[in-house]
Amino acid sequence: MEESQETVKLIGVKNSPFCCRVECALKLKGVKFEYITEDLSNKSDLLLQHNPVHKKIPVLVHGGKAVVESMIILEYIEETWPEVNPLLPADLHGRSVARFWIKFIEDKFLCIWQAFRTEGEQQAKAITDSLEMLKTIEEHAMTGKTFFNRDKIGLTDLAFGILVYWSGVIEEVIKVKILDAQTFPRITSWKQRFMEVSEIKDCLPNYDELVTFFKLRRETVLAAAASS
Ligand SMILES: N[C@@H](CCC(=O)N[C@@H](CS)C(=O)NCC(=O)O)C(=O)O
């Protein structure tokens, strides 16, 4: 049977920040969707068929057509349902600024994951890089508005905020404080405002469960690195 033009499905897992970004965007737009939980240890034909290149989640399936890569999915959601809760500014310059910071976050935020995957000198370097990345955001992106460069939540907040939530988990797992409130007061108060948004609160997975999951994950990753 052919899919309705309107059917929206999200293939994902709840412990992935990239899937959480998409879930939050759909909730903010009030779009109804079906969440299809993927088994990453035994990838489904549905995932392989819809994302044959990277074989990764999240995948958004809209009217039977797949959209992949979380930030591309978020732009797609914004362009498909522009009227409700616009997630980009109306003016072109404002949009370019939002996209600049999204690119910055996509390029640089991985250093926090690097701190999760490593130990010793490599980890120390990843932490230094993470602090540098946060300092740039603290000084140049937090402009005194409620959210990133505007008073309404938008795509940049989703790009950064969900990763910040997960990085809190990583900090706890590796027992290193990176996003310290005294060093980064603007990011810290922005984070509080971001977490207060009801659609965001609804989507964030339980913190303690994430910590348990990522503790085990780190043991696996380090054991694999040690034996290679
Ligand atoms: N750049 C991608 C990253 C997606 C990603 O890394 N997904 C992970 C889960 S968090 C995945 O599917 N991993 C499975 C694999 O690498 O085989 C995005 O933003 O969507």
The ligand as an SDF file (V2000), in Angstrom:
LIG
                    3D

 20 19  0  0  0  0  0  0  0  0999 V2000
   25.9550   13.3240   11.4280 N   0  0  0  0  0  0  0  0  0  0  0  0
   24.9050   12.3820   11.7240 C   0  0  0  0  0  0  0  0  0  0  0  0
   25.3430   11.5240   12.8870 C   0  0  0  0  0  0  0  0  0  0  0  0
   24.3810   10.3750   13.1280 C   0  0  0  0  0  0  0  0  0  0  0  0
   25.0170    9.2860   13.9920 C   0  0  0  0  0  0  0  0  0  0  0  0
   26.2270    9.3150   14.2970 O   0  0  0  0  0  0  0  0  0  0  0  0
   24.1830    8.3120   14.3820 N   0  0  0  0  0  0  0  0  0  0  0  0
   24.6750    7.1930   15.1650 C   0  0  0  0  0  0  0  0  0  0  0  0
   23.8560    7.0380   16.4380 C   0  0  0  0  0  0  0  0  0  0  0  0
   24.0960    8.3750   17.5440 S   0  0  0  0  0  0  0  0  0  0  0  0
   24.5130    5.9050   14.3610 C   0  0  0  0  0  0  0  0  0  0  0  0
   23.5600    5.7180   13.6520 O   0  0  0  0  0  0  0  0  0  0  0  0
   25.4680    4.9880   14.5110 N   0  0  0  0  0  0  0  0  0  0  0  0
   25.4060    3.7050   13.8950 C   0  0  0  0  0  0  0  0  0  0  0  0
   26.6510    3.3540   13.1770 C   0  0  0  0  0  0  0  0  0  0  0  0
   27.5810    4.2040   13.1080 O   0  0  0  0  0  0  0  0  0  0  0  0
   26.7430    2.2400   12.6600 O   0  0  0  0  0  0  0  0  0  0  0  0
   23.6240   13.1570   12.0270 C   0  0  0  0  0  0  0  0  0  0  0  0
   23.7120   14.3050   12.4580 O   0  0  0  0  0  0  0  0  0  0  0  0
   22.5340   12.6190   11.7940 O   0  0  0  0  0  0  0  0  0  0  0  0
  1  2  1  0
  2  3  1  0
  2 18  1  0
  3  4  1  0
  4  5  1  0
  5  6  2  0
  5  7  1  0
  7  8  1  0
  8  9  1  0
  8 11  1  0
  9 10  1  0
 11 12  2  0
 11 13  1  0
 13 14  1  0
 14 15  1  0
 15 16  2  0
 15 17  1  0
 18 19  2  0
 18 20  1  0
M  END
$$$$
